[in-house]
């Protein structure tokens, strides 16, 4: 998704929803989403597994409505991910974790885990996770096409999206199918940051 948005919006990084850095930290990679309206998530990949932090600014479980993170959301995070909880990029200026949803998966786990949480009653999406992670829980090229056409207000070539979702090397033909104004060489920095394969010379 990060590479596709780099093609669709090459000159305006701030307007992109998704980004990916293969060098986020020592032996760590991170995928992230920011929608410009206050909602965001971060997914940190490291040798010990993966850690996901999400924040929906309108969720009833917002730490700004509850004098800190909702009870249980962060309490059970394993030691291998504790540094992510206090990571300055995931906290506000006062050091409070900016989080409404958190899940993790250690290297030996058979599935994702969350803390022991008493969710507020009468709310269909109290932590915003359904909203935040919609494109992750429907990881299809068609879902991204719908998102991108709505957000960027342009036609998005489904074959090109499928090519990138299959992690096949990016070519000028695929770039042109997505954005006729972009050359493959113009994406060199984004591709290097994401360690995405391409036919750059």
Residue, then its C-alpha position, 0 to 999 in steps of 0.5 A: x500500500x505504501x508503494x502504491x501511494x508513493x506512485x499515486x502521490x509522489x510529490x506529497x508525502x504528507x497526503x499519503x495514508x500509508x508508509x513503510x520503513x524497512x529501517x525504522x530502528x535497529x533490526x526493526x521495520x514499520x508500516x504505518x497509516x495516518x489519515x490526516x484527521x487524527x487517526x493512525x496506526x503503527x505496525x512494528x516488525x522485529x525478530x521477536x514478532x510484531x506489535x500493532x498500535x492503533x489510535x482512533x481519535x473519536x473512539x470512546x476508548x481514547x486516552x484523552x477521554x479516560x485520563x490515560x489508555x483504557x485499562x487492559x489495552x497495554x497492561x499485558x504487552x510482553x516484554x519484547x514489545x514494551x519499548x514500543x509502548x513507550x516509544x516517543x513516536x507513539x506517545x504525546x508530548x507528555x509521554x502518554x501512549x496515544x492508543x485505543x487498540x493494541x495487539x501483538x504476536x510473538x514469534x512463537x504465537x499461533x495467533x494475534x493477542x490482546x489484553x484483558x479488556x472490559x469494552x464499553x457496552x453499546x458501542x459497535x467499534x469502541x476502540x476504532x479497530x474495525x475502522x482503522x484496520x479495514x484495509x488490513x482485514x480485507x487485504x485484497x487489491x480490489x479493496x485498495x483500489x476502492x480506497x484509492x479511487x475514493x481518496x485520490x479521486x482518480x481511476x486506479x488500474x486494478x492489474x497494476x495494484x495486483x502486480x504490487x500486491x504480489x510483490x513483483x518488481x515494479x516496472x515503468x509500465x506498472x507505474x505508468x498504468x497508475x500515474x502517467x506523470x511519474x517515472x520509475x526513477x523518481x521513486x528510487x528513494x521510496x522504493x529503497x526505504x521500503x526495500x521494494x524490488x524494482x527494475x531500476x538500473 
